Amino acid sequence: MFVAQERLSQVSNHLSAASKSGKQSILEKHPDDVVVTCALRTPITKGGKGGFKDTAAADLLLGAFKALIERSGIDTNLVEDIAVGTVLAPGGGATEFRAAALAAGFPVTAAVKSLNRQCSSGLQACVDIANQIKAGMIEIGIGAGTESMSTQYGPQAISEFSELLESHTEAANCKVSMGVLSEKMAKAQNIPRSAQDKFAAESFQKAVEAQKQGLFDEEIAPLTVKWTDPKTDEEKTITVSKDDGVRQGITAESLGKIRPAFAKDGSIHAGNASQISDGAAAVLLMKRSTAQRLNQPIIGKFVQASIVGVPPLLMGVGPAAAIPVVLQKTGLHKDDVDIWEINEAFASQCLYCINELGLDAKKINPKGGAIAFGHPLGVTGARQVSTLFTELRRRGEKIGVTSMCVGTGMGMAAVWVAE
Amino acid sequence: MLEFRTQGYNGYSVKYSPFFDSRLAVAASANFGLVGNGRLYVLELTAKGIVAEKWFDTQDSLFDTAWSEAHENQLLAASGDGSIKLFDITLSDFPVQSWQEHAREVFAVHWNLVAKDTFLSSSWDGTIKIWNPQSSASLTTLPTHSCTYSAEFSPHSPNILSSVSSDSHLRIFDLRTPASASNHLTLSIPIHTPPKPRMGAAASVGIAPSEALTHDWNKYRDTVLATAGVDRLIRTFDIRAPNAGPVAVLAGHEYAVRRITWSPHLSDILLSASYDMTCRAWTDGSAMGVTQVKQENMVHQEPMALGGGRQMGRMGRHTEFVTGVDWCLFGAEGWCASTGWDERVLVWDCRALMQ
């Protein structure tokens, strides 16, 4: 049989090298794959009320960094670059984040940048690091995200539009409030409130169930912070270890009673849109060969990402535009994907994308999404990585896609493989 | 389209007789050539379809066959056990001669088209051997140090031969050169070399070497060869400019290309057979009058494509890997035969597919 074995492997070599894309090829393991060896997040807490309401974005980031260093056991001297996605921090947060990295224990040789691609900043940070590794610019890097919407959310995040921008229709559309345009889109695409409320209630129910089963415990790094009790004004030190935005007992009927937020006859309200939240997340990336050399446990790999623009007024369709692109790039069929982590900015836009792409509802956000536990803007993309990988591994599945719509009209998506 | 079933045997190679327009030889193997017997079919094209005039069974799988250029009734078979056998179709059962020198599977045999008194074989053991049917031992052994899937004599010179192997190199040997450490090797062309940068085109990116599975000499232009293999691309090279990279790159096959063969009638046309279950006809873009693809229309073209060649037709009737394809030398230019793992031999007119 020895000869037969050899002949068979010879022929299969002819075939395996030929398929440059598709499910089989992305499941292959190569030394130059960009892999994730640790992905974690802080809990995500309610803006203005939650456990992190008095914690600065940089402090949240510092906490995530410390946990990442401790859990992964990575030699901090080997980390060459850190990208941090954040949306609201004035000045992009560049100074504080560099300081946070140093305070967390990274040496001065570890570079830090902050970046802002709105709601996909966290994913963009991971993708930037992955691409830097692919290109050979660095060997080990961290993609992260942090956001303190409690302290930094507000009108100051956007400066006034000049006349030049205002006089261009599509440009002026960029500053239309997302709630308003999502409302319009829900109407235009005919997504009734009942469907949105049902979707939102399911998100809560899935998250409650996941919390009960402890499915978030693995990805969450608890964080001890100072917190001022709003009743007594007393400053306490508390340890936050759970997403506190997840509410028990939410049903489509209970959501049905909430008043719409953006239009009297509207369909969008606080219960079927993402919550305002605080949190941070971090993802450690390197080449497979490096991970093996350093004995880092590989939890999955980054395969490919896509970014597309859509009309600013249709910002919510972003995932429906970005996902087909990333599938085409990787040669995957939508049925090859085991879990979709599509950010629930609004139930309306998420539902639209799911229907448009014809995705299997059972595979979408199996542990709930931003409607249930919040959407700290710059964090979500990096948060999805840990949420996705822990769930893929728990189910023994392989391929996942993370995606989100991006303010001002963009969509981003990425393909990941759990190992 | 005519069809013959090689029941129980998966085709590996098909060759038209150089003497009769109605005679075909097919090398086939049981169990996809992994383990078990081989069978060499001699098929006759008759008014009643394709008839098996004779077959010879062998102990091990057969991977290639070649008709003798000197004797109309003799043909060679390349066997998985490392042997080469010469059969005479006027005799039954046993070969008239058998040579056992290769250490591993013999994957190609080819008769010298000019001198007609020698033939060659190439093997997974990393050697090419040259033989005389009258002699019981090989005349020469040329090492390639790499699993050699395909080797051929030049149709223009009795002393020049070529090979492609799994190390992604096209080698040219000239037997007139003095015996030396180079073992008659005169050229070694890396097949994966990207084309030279051109005006108005993006610089080509480097591509990884991949196993070359097949090649063929152009029948009219004595310095032009085509190669193909695992990277799915067919390339043509001009050995007068060995360092210039490919002259033409033809992209389209979806899996590895298993065999290519230039037309005996037209200098720019070649046929390919692939693991993607298709045979395709191509022009390499060298013929006068073939319209060149205009620059502005190249946006949606395959990024690797080069040289203005294009696919002219495709035969998708096979239902498994296509492993062998050959042109009929006689009659109307365009008849060809193909065989594959679907246990079928198909005889078809390539012109019917051309666009």
Interface residues (C-beta under 8 A of the other chain):
Chain A: M1 V3 A4 R7 L8 Q10 V11 N13 H14 L15 A17 A18 S19
Chain B: N31 F32 G33 L34 V35 S61 G80 E105 W124 C147 S210 E211 L213 G229 V230 D231 R232 E254 Y255 A256 R258 Y275
